[in-house]
Amino acid sequence: MPKAVLTISSPDAANTVSAVSPEARRDLMRTHVEVRMEGKDAVLTVDAADTSAMRAALNSFLECVMITENIGKITKGTQ
């Protein structure tokens, strides 16, 4: 079973956890995702049944993280 652990060190890490948590709670047959704060970092743990499921989950969650980071930059005026 493939496993990935992503650590996001960012001033917006807490916002990332808030934004991604609803997606992580969805019940999917081939993946299990946990999102949590560890200190000031957001940590996403992805367990997948196979590499195709892992690729799909990582693509989806990395897109969410990127959007959250971009929104943080826009709202702070630091594009």
GUKETOR-809582 format. One record per atom (N, C-alpha, C): residue in one letter; residue number from 1; atom name; x, y, z. Coordinates in steps of 0.2 Angstrom, whole numbers. Layout:
BEGIN
+-----+-----+------+-------+-------+-------+
! res !   n ! atom !    c1 !    c2 !    c3 !
+-----+-----+------+-------+-------+-------+
!   A ! NUM !   CA !     X !     Y !     Z !
...
+-----+-----+------+-------+-------+-------+
! end
This chain:
BEGIN
+-----+-----+------+-------+-------+-------+
! res !   n ! atom !    c1 !    c2 !    c3 !
+-----+-----+------+-------+-------+-------+
!   M !   1 !    N !     4 !    -6 !     0 !
!   M !   1 !   CA !     0 !     0 !     0 !
!   M !   1 !    C !     4 !     6 !     0 !
!   P !   2 !    N !     4 !    10 !    -5 !
!   P !   2 !   CA !     8 !    16 !    -5 !
!   P !   2 !    C !     6 !    21 !     0 !
!   K !   3 !    N !    11 !    25 !     3 !
!   K !   3 !   CA !     9 !    30 !     8 !
!   K !   3 !    C !    14 !    36 !     6 !
!   A !   4 !    N !    11 !    42 !     7 !
!   A !   4 !   CA !    14 !    49 !     6 !
!   A !   4 !    C !    13 !    53 !    12 !
!   V !   5 !    N !    18 !    57 !    14 !
!   V !   5 !   CA !    17 !    62 !    20 !
!   V !   5 !    C !    19 !    68 !    17 !
!   L !   6 !    N !    15 !    73 !    17 !
!   L !   6 !   CA !    17 !    80 !    14 !
!   L !   6 !    C !    17 !    85 !    20 !
!   T !   7 !    N !    22 !    88 !    21 !
!   T !   7 !   CA !    23 !    93 !    26 !
!   T !   7 !    C !    23 !   100 !    23 !
!   I !   8 !    N !    18 !   104 !    25 !
!   I !   8 !   CA !    18 !   111 !    22 !
!   I !   8 !    C !    20 !   116 !    27 !
!   S !   9 !    N !    25 !   119 !    26 !
!   S !   9 !   CA !    28 !   124 !    31 !
!   S !   9 !    C !    26 !   131 !    27 !
!   S !  10 !    N !    21 !   134 !    30 !
!   S !  10 !   CA !    19 !   141 !    27 !
!   S !  10 !    C !    15 !   145 !    33 !
!   P !  11 !    N !    16 !   151 !    32 !
!   P !  11 !   CA !    12 !   155 !    36 !
!   P !  11 !    C !     4 !   154 !    36 !
!   D !  12 !    N !     2 !   151 !    30 !
!   D !  12 !   CA !    -5 !   149 !    29 !
!   D !  12 !    C !    -7 !   142 !    31 !
!   A !  13 !    N !    -2 !   138 !    34 !
!   A !  13 !   CA !    -3 !   131 !    35 !
!   A !  13 !    C !   -10 !   130 !    39 !
!   A !  14 !    N !   -12 !   134 !    44 !
!   A !  14 !   CA !   -18 !   132 !    47 !
!   A !  14 !    C !   -24 !   133 !    42 !
!   N !  15 !    N !   -24 !   138 !    38 !
!   N !  15 !   CA !   -29 !   139 !    33 !
!   N !  15 !    C !   -29 !   133 !    28 !
!   T !  16 !    N !   -23 !   130 !    26 !
!   T !  16 !   CA !   -23 !   125 !    22 !
!   T !  16 !    C !   -27 !   119 !    25 !
!   V !  17 !    N !   -25 !   118 !    32 !
!   V !  17 !   CA !   -29 !   112 !    35 !
!   V !  17 !    C !   -36 !   113 !    35 !
!   S !  18 !    N !   -38 !   119 !    37 !
!   S !  18 !   CA !   -46 !   121 !    37 !
!   S !  18 !    C !   -49 !   120 !    30 !
!   A !  19 !    N !   -45 !   122 !    25 !
!   A !  19 !   CA !   -48 !   121 !    18 !
!   A !  19 !    C !   -48 !   114 !    15 !
!   V !  20 !    N !   -43 !   110 !    17 !
!   V !  20 !   CA !   -42 !   103 !    15 !
!   V !  20 !    C !   -46 !    98 !    19 !
!   S !  21 !    N !   -47 !    99 !    25 !
!   S !  21 !   CA !   -50 !    94 !    30 !
!   S !  21 !    C !   -57 !    92 !    27 !
!   P !  22 !    N !   -61 !    96 !    24 !
!   P !  22 !   CA !   -68 !    93 !    22 !
!   P !  22 !    C !   -67 !    87 !    16 !
!   E !  23 !    N !   -62 !    89 !    12 !
!   E !  23 !   CA !   -60 !    84 !     7 !
!   E !  23 !    C !   -57 !    77 !    10 !
!   A !  24 !    N !   -53 !    78 !    15 !
!   A !  24 !   CA !   -50 !    73 !    18 !
!   A !  24 !    C !   -55 !    68 !    22 !
!   R !  25 !    N !   -60 !    71 !    24 !
!   R !  25 !   CA !   -65 !    67 !    28 !
!   R !  25 !    C !   -70 !    63 !    23 !
!   R !  26 !    N !   -70 !    64 !    16 !
!   R !  26 !   CA !   -74 !    61 !    12 !
!   R !  26 !    C !   -72 !    53 !    12 !
!   D !  27 !    N !   -77 !    49 !    11 !
!   D !  27 !   CA !   -75 !    42 !    11 !
!   D !  27 !    C !   -74 !    39 !     4 !
!   L !  28 !    N !   -68 !    38 !     3 !
!   L !  28 !   CA !   -66 !    35 !    -4 !
!   L !  28 !    C !   -63 !    28 !    -3 !
!   M !  29 !    N !   -65 !    24 !    -8 !
!   M !  29 !   CA !   -64 !    17 !    -7 !
!   M !  29 !    C !   -56 !    15 !    -7 !
!   R !  30 !    N !   -52 !    19 !   -11 !
!   R !  30 !   CA !   -45 !    17 !   -12 !
!   R !  30 !    C !   -40 !    21 !    -9 !
!   T !  31 !    N !   -43 !    27 !    -5 !
!   T !  31 !   CA !   -38 !    31 !    -2 !
!   T !  31 !    C !   -40 !    33 !     5 !
!   H !  32 !    N !   -36 !    34 !     9 !
!   H !  32 !   CA !   -37 !    37 !    16 !
!   H !  32 !    C !   -33 !    43 !    17 !
!   V !  33 !    N !   -35 !    49 !    19 !
!   V !  33 !   CA !   -31 !    55 !    20 !
!   V !  33 !    C !   -33 !    58 !    27 !
!   E !  34 !    N !   -27 !    59 !    30 !
!   E !  34 !   CA !   -28 !    63 !    36 !
!   E !  34 !    C !   -24 !    70 !    36 !
!   V !  35 !    N !   -27 !    75 !    39 !
!   V !  35 !   CA !   -24 !    81 !    38 !
!   V !  35 !    C !   -24 !    84 !    46 !
!   R !  36 !    N !   -18 !    87 !    48 !
!   R !  36 !   CA !   -17 !    89 !    54 !
!   R !  36 !    C !   -12 !    94 !    55 !
!   M !  37 !    N !   -12 !    98 !    60 !
!   M !  37 !   CA !    -7 !   103 !    62 !
!   M !  37 !    C !    -1 !    99 !    66 !
!   E !  38 !    N !     5 !   100 !    65 !
!   E !  38 !   CA !    10 !    98 !    69 !
!   E !  38 !    C !    15 !   104 !    70 !
!   G !  39 !    N !    14 !   107 !    76 !
!   G !  39 !   CA !    17 !   114 !    77 !
!   G !  39 !    C !    14 !   119 !    72 !
!   K !  40 !    N !    18 !   122 !    68 !
!   K !  40 !   CA !    16 !   127 !    64 !
!   K !  40 !    C !    15 !   124 !    57 !
!   D !  41 !    N !    16 !   118 !    56 !
!   D !  41 !   CA !    16 !   115 !    49 !
!   D !  41 !    C !     9 !   111 !    48 !
!   A !  42 !    N !     7 !   111 !    42 !
!   A !  42 !   CA !     1 !   107 !    40 !
!   A !  42 !    C !     4 !   100 !    38 !
!   V !  43 !    N !     1 !    94 !    40 !
!   V !  43 !   CA !     4 !    88 !    38 !
!   V !  43 !    C !    -2 !    84 !    35 !
!   L !  44 !    N !    -1 !    82 !    28 !
!   L !  44 !   CA !    -6 !    77 !    25 !
!   L !  44 !    C !    -3 !    71 !    24 !
!   T !  45 !    N !    -7 !    66 !    27 !
!   T !  45 !   CA !    -4 !    59 !    26 !
!   T !  45 !    C !    -9 !    55 !    21 !
!   V !  46 !    N !    -7 !    52 !    16 !
!   V !  46 !   CA !   -11 !    49 !    11 !
!   V !  46 !    C !    -9 !    42 !    11 !
!   D !  47 !    N !   -14 !    37 !    12 !
!   D !  47 !   CA !   -13 !    30 !    11 !
!   D !  47 !    C !   -17 !    28 !     5 !
!   A !  48 !    N !   -15 !    24 !     0 !
!   A !  48 !   CA !   -19 !    23 !    -6 !
!   A !  48 !    C !   -18 !    15 !    -7 !
!   A !  49 !    N !   -23 !    12 !   -10 !
!   A !  49 !   CA !   -23 !     5 !   -12 !
!   A !  49 !    C !   -18 !     4 !   -18 !
!   D !  50 !    N !   -17 !     8 !   -22 !
!   D !  50 !   CA !   -12 !     7 !   -28 !
!   D !  50 !    C !    -9 !    14 !   -30 !
!   T !  51 !    N !    -5 !    13 !   -35 !
!   T !  51 !   CA !    -1 !    20 !   -37 !
!   T !  51 !    C !    -6 !    24 !   -41 !
!   S !  52 !    N !   -11 !    21 !   -44 !
!   S !  52 !   CA !   -16 !    26 !   -48 !
!   S !  52 !    C !   -20 !    30 !   -43 !
!   A !  53 !    N !   -22 !    27 !   -38 !
!   A !  53 !   CA !   -26 !    30 !   -33 !
!   A !  53 !    C !   -22 !    35 !   -29 !
!   M !  54 !    N !   -15 !    34 !   -28 !
!   M !  54 !   CA !   -11 !    39 !   -25 !
!   M !  54 !    C !   -10 !    45 !   -29 !
!   R !  55 !    N !    -9 !    43 !   -36 !
!   R !  55 !   CA !    -8 !    49 !   -40 !
!   R !  55 !    C !   -14 !    54 !   -40 !
!   A !  56 !    N !   -20 !    51 !   -41 !
!   A !  56 !   CA !   -26 !    55 !   -41 !
!   A !  56 !    C !   -27 !    59 !   -34 !
!   A !  57 !    N !   -25 !    56 !   -29 !
!   A !  57 !   CA !   -26 !    59 !   -22 !
!   A !  57 !    C !   -21 !    65 !   -22 !
!   L !  58 !    N !   -15 !    63 !   -24 !
!   L !  58 !   CA !   -10 !    69 !   -23 !
!   L !  58 !    C !   -11 !    74 !   -28 !
!   N !  59 !    N !   -13 !    73 !   -34 !
!   N !  59 !   CA !   -15 !    78 !   -38 !
!   N !  59 !    C !   -21 !    83 !   -36 !
!   S !  60 !    N !   -26 !    79 !   -33 !
!   S !  60 !   CA !   -31 !    83 !   -30 !
!   S !  60 !    C !   -29 !    87 !   -24 !
!   F !  61 !    N !   -26 !    84 !   -19 !
!   F !  61 !   CA !   -24 !    88 !   -13 !
!   F !  61 !    C !   -19 !    93 !   -15 !
!   L !  62 !    N !   -14 !    92 !   -19 !
!   L !  62 !   CA !    -9 !    97 !   -21 !
!   L !  62 !    C !   -12 !   103 !   -24 !
!   E !  63 !    N !   -17 !   102 !   -28 !
!   E !  63 !   CA !   -21 !   107 !   -31 !
!   E !  63 !    C !   -24 !   112 !   -26 !
!   C !  64 !    N !   -28 !   108 !   -21 !
!   C !  64 !   CA !   -31 !   112 !   -16 !
!   C !  64 !    C !   -26 !   116 !   -12 !
!   V !  65 !    N !   -20 !   113 !   -10 !
!   V !  65 !   CA !   -15 !   117 !    -6 !
!   V !  65 !    C !   -13 !   123 !   -10 !
!   M !  66 !    N !   -11 !   122 !   -17 !
!   M !  66 !   CA !    -9 !   128 !   -21 !
!   M !  66 !    C !   -14 !   133 !   -21 !
!   I !  67 !    N !   -21 !   131 !   -22 !
!   I !  67 !   CA !   -26 !   136 !   -22 !
!   I !  67 !    C !   -26 !   140 !   -15 !
!   T !  68 !    N !   -26 !   137 !   -10 !
!   T !  68 !   CA !   -26 !   140 !    -3 !
!   T !  68 !    C !   -20 !   144 !    -2 !
!   E !  69 !    N !   -14 !   142 !    -4 !
!   E !  69 !   CA !    -8 !   147 !    -4 !
!   E !  69 !    C !    -9 !   153 !    -8 !
!   N !  70 !    N !   -12 !   152 !   -14 !
!   N !  70 !   CA !   -13 !   158 !   -19 !
!   N !  70 !    C !   -18 !   163 !   -16 !
!   I !  71 !    N !   -23 !   160 !   -13 !
!   I !  71 !   CA !   -28 !   164 !   -10 !
!   I !  71 !    C !   -25 !   168 !    -4 !
!   G !  72 !    N !   -21 !   165 !     0 !
!   G !  72 !   CA !   -18 !   168 !     5 !
!   G !  72 !    C !   -13 !   174 !     3 !
!   K !  73 !    N !   -10 !   173 !    -3 !
!   K !  73 !   CA !    -5 !   178 !    -5 !
!   K !  73 !    C !    -9 !   184 !    -8 !
!   I !  74 !    N !   -15 !   182 !   -11 !
!   I !  74 !   CA !   -19 !   188 !   -14 !
!   I !  74 !    C !   -22 !   192 !    -9 !
!   T !  75 !    N !   -25 !   189 !    -3 !
!   T !  75 !   CA !   -28 !   193 !     2 !
!   T !  75 !    C !   -23 !   197 !     6 !
!   K !  76 !    N !   -17 !   195 !     6 !
!   K !  76 !   CA !   -12 !   199 !     9 !
!   K !  76 !    C !    -8 !   203 !     5 !
!   G !  77 !    N !   -10 !   203 !    -2 !
!   G !  77 !   CA !    -7 !   208 !    -7 !
!   G !  77 !    C !     1 !   206 !    -8 !
!   T !  78 !    N !     3 !   200 !    -8 !
!   T !  78 !   CA !    10 !   198 !    -9 !
!   T !  78 !    C !    10 !   193 !   -15 !
!   Q !  79 !    N !     6 !   194 !   -20 !
!   Q !  79 !   CA !     7 !   190 !   -26 !
!   Q !  79 !    C !    14 !   190 !   -28 !
+-----+-----+------+-------+-------+-------+
! end
